[in-house]
Amino acid sequence: MKSRHLLGSIAFLCIGFILFALYLQHYNQVLPCPLCVLQRYAFVMLAVFCLVGAIAGTSRAASFLGFITAATGAGLAGYQLWVEAHPSISCGNDPLEKAINQLFTAKLFPFLFRSEGFCTDVYAPILGLTTPQWSLVWFVLFTLAMIWTLFRR
C-alpha cells in the first residue's frame, strides 16, 4: 500500500470518528468531557496532517506530525481511562474545562469543541468497548501506521 493511500485512509477514518462523536453527543446525549474534546482536536489534526500528506505528497513530514499527534491522542485516551478507573479524580469542573471552552475554536465551533461532560461518566460500551477505549485502540493503530510510513522506502 502506498503511503498516500494510507494517509488518505487515516484521514477518512478520523473524519468518520469525529462525525460519530457528534452523533453520540447530539443524538444520544453523550456529553464530551475536557479529555474527549482534546481527543477530538487530535483526530482533527491527524486528519489534516494526513490529508496534506496524501494530497501534497509530503508523506514523511505529514507522517512525523501525524505520529506526534496520534501518540498524543493515545496518551490522552489512556489518561481518560485512568481517570475513569479512579472516580475520585474528576476533570469536569476544573481549569482544564474552562481553558478548553475559552479557545477560539470552542467559541467558533461549540457543537464540536465545547466541553460539557465529566471524565468520570462512563457510558454504555459500543461493541464491547467504551468510547475512550476505542480512541486508544485507534490512536495506537494510527501511531504504528505513522511509524510505518516514516520508515518505509
C-alpha positions as CSV (number, residue, x, y, z in Angstrom):
1,M,0.0,0.0,0.0
2,K,1.3,3.4,-0.9
3,S,1.9,6.0,1.8
4,R,-0.5,8.4,0.1
5,H,-3.3,5.8,0.2
6,L,-2.7,5.0,3.9
7,L,-2.6,8.7,4.8
8,G,-5.9,9.3,2.9
9,S,-7.5,6.3,4.6
10,I,-6.4,7.5,8.1
11,A,-7.8,11.0,7.3
12,F,-11.1,9.4,6.2
13,L,-11.3,7.3,9.4
14,C,-10.6,10.3,11.6
15,I,-13.3,12.3,10.0
16,G,-15.7,9.4,10.4
17,F,-14.8,9.2,14.1
18,I,-15.5,12.9,14.6
19,L,-18.9,12.5,12.9
20,F,-19.7,9.5,15.1
21,A,-18.7,11.5,18.2
22,L,-21.1,14.3,17.1
23,Y,-23.8,11.7,16.6
24,L,-23.3,10.4,20.1
25,Q,-23.2,13.9,21.5
26,H,-26.2,15.4,19.8
27,Y,-28.5,12.3,19.4
28,N,-27.5,10.1,22.3
29,Q,-26.7,12.8,24.8
30,V,-23.1,11.6,25.4
31,L,-21.6,14.9,26.5
32,P,-17.9,15.4,25.8
33,C,-15.6,15.9,28.8
34,P,-12.3,18.0,28.5
35,L,-10.3,14.9,27.7
36,C,-12.8,13.9,25.0
37,V,-12.6,17.3,23.4
38,L,-8.8,17.2,23.4
39,Q,-9.0,13.8,21.7
40,R,-11.3,15.4,19.1
41,Y,-8.6,18.0,18.5
42,A,-6.1,15.2,18.0
43,F,-8.4,13.4,15.5
44,V,-9.0,16.6,13.5
45,M,-5.3,17.5,13.5
46,L,-4.4,14.0,12.4
47,A,-6.9,14.1,9.6
48,V,-5.5,17.5,8.4
49,F,-1.9,16.2,8.5
50,C,-2.8,13.1,6.7
51,L,-4.8,14.9,4.0
52,V,-2.0,17.3,3.4
53,G,0.5,14.4,3.2
54,A,-1.8,12.5,0.8
55,I,-2.5,15.4,-1.5
56,A,0.8,17.2,-1.5
57,G,2.9,14.1,-1.4
58,T,4.9,15.2,1.6
59,S,4.3,11.9,3.4
60,R,7.4,12.0,5.6
61,A,6.6,15.4,7.1
62,A,3.0,14.5,7.4
63,S,3.8,11.1,9.0
64,F,6.1,12.7,11.5
65,L,3.4,15.3,12.5
66,G,0.8,12.6,12.4
67,F,3.0,10.4,14.7
68,I,3.3,13.1,17.3
69,T,-0.5,13.8,17.1
70,A,-1.6,10.1,17.2
71,A,0.8,9.4,20.2
72,T,-0.6,12.4,22.0
73,G,-4.1,11.2,21.3
74,A,-3.2,7.8,22.7
75,G,-1.8,9.4,25.8
76,L,-5.0,11.4,26.3
77,A,-7.2,8.4,25.8
78,G,-5.0,6.4,28.2
79,Y,-5.2,9.1,30.8
80,Q,-9.0,9.3,30.4
81,L,-9.2,5.5,31.1
82,W,-7.0,6.0,34.2
83,V,-9.4,8.8,35.4
84,E,-12.4,6.5,34.8
85,A,-10.7,3.8,36.8
86,H,-10.2,6.3,39.7
87,P,-13.5,8.0,40.1
88,S,-12.3,10.2,43.0
89,I,-10.5,12.2,40.4
90,S,-12.6,14.4,38.2
91,C,-11.7,16.6,35.3
92,G,-15.2,18.1,35.0
93,N,-15.3,21.5,36.6
94,D,-11.7,22.3,36.7
95,P,-9.4,24.8,34.9
96,L,-8.9,22.4,32.0
97,E,-12.6,22.7,31.1
98,K,-12.6,26.4,31.4
99,A,-9.4,26.7,29.3
100,I,-10.7,24.4,26.6
101,N,-14.0,26.3,26.4
102,Q,-12.2,29.6,26.1
103,L,-10.3,28.6,23.0
104,F,-11.4,30.3,19.8
105,T,-12.2,27.0,18.2
106,A,-14.6,26.2,21.0
107,K,-16.3,29.5,20.5
108,L,-16.3,29.2,16.7
109,F,-17.5,25.5,16.7
110,P,-19.2,24.9,20.1
111,F,-21.1,21.9,18.7
112,L,-17.7,20.2,18.2
113,F,-15.2,21.6,20.7
114,R,-17.2,22.7,23.8
115,S,-16.7,20.5,26.9
116,E,-19.9,19.9,28.8
117,G,-19.4,16.5,30.5
118,F,-17.4,14.8,33.2
119,C,-14.5,12.4,32.5
120,T,-15.7,10.1,35.3
121,D,-19.0,9.5,33.5
122,V,-18.9,6.0,31.9
123,Y,-21.4,5.5,29.1
124,A,-22.6,2.2,27.6
125,P,-20.0,0.3,25.6
126,I,-20.1,0.2,21.8
127,L,-19.3,-3.3,20.5
128,G,-17.8,-4.2,23.9
129,L,-15.5,-1.1,24.4
130,T,-16.1,2.3,25.9
131,T,-15.5,5.4,23.8
132,P,-12.1,6.2,25.3
133,Q,-11.1,2.5,24.8
134,W,-12.0,2.8,21.1
135,S,-10.0,6.0,20.9
136,L,-7.0,4.4,22.5
137,V,-7.1,1.4,20.1
138,W,-7.3,3.6,17.0
139,F,-4.7,6.1,18.2
140,V,-2.3,3.3,18.8
141,L,-3.0,1.8,15.4
142,F,-2.5,5.3,13.8
143,T,0.7,5.8,15.7
144,L,2.0,2.5,14.3
145,A,0.9,3.4,10.8
146,M,2.7,6.7,11.1
147,I,5.9,4.9,12.2
148,W,5.5,2.5,9.2
149,T,5.1,5.4,6.7
150,L,8.1,7.2,8.3
151,F,10.5,4.2,7.8
152,R,9.3,2.6,4.6
153,R,11.2,3.2,1.5
